[in-house]
Amino acid sequence: MTNRDCRMVGCAACGATNRVPAAKAEADAKCGRCGIALLSGEPGVLTSANFTALAERSDIPVLVDFWAPWCGPCRQMAPAFSAAAGQLKPALRLAKLNTEAEQGLAARFGIRSIPTLMILHKGREIARQSGAMPTTAIVAWAQQALSHRGFTSL
Ligand code: ZN
């Protein structure tokens, strides 16, 4: 099997990087170390501990929700973000980043207001949008950003 037939997929739970055959059904893609479903369509939690696996080594871009527990608009957007995760999989994985708990990552990406949505691929920012959005707007924005960057799998 060549590399083209595999995708590297980071695990949000344990930080392992998995080699997943592209033909494998997403429901069957499980982490080789901890066994959780890698492409469940549920937003993961992005931390400094799993950032390398999820946002730098993974072939699948990750849409990050920079939020904080004290932020009302962030909490209001949470259900919309979860719903978008189900619609955008498996081309895009969604993850939440608590800017209170992960101030280093928030500073690294220059987050000045929350909520801010950002698409990362191989550690690089490819799109960002500040302000709360409904599910339809999140999905449309993400699809447009990915197609601009040549990700055609959506
Ligand atoms: Zn794992």
Residues whose N, C-alpha, C, O or C-beta is under 5 A from the ligand:
A	BS01	ZN	C11 A13 C14 G15 A16 C31 R33 C34 G35
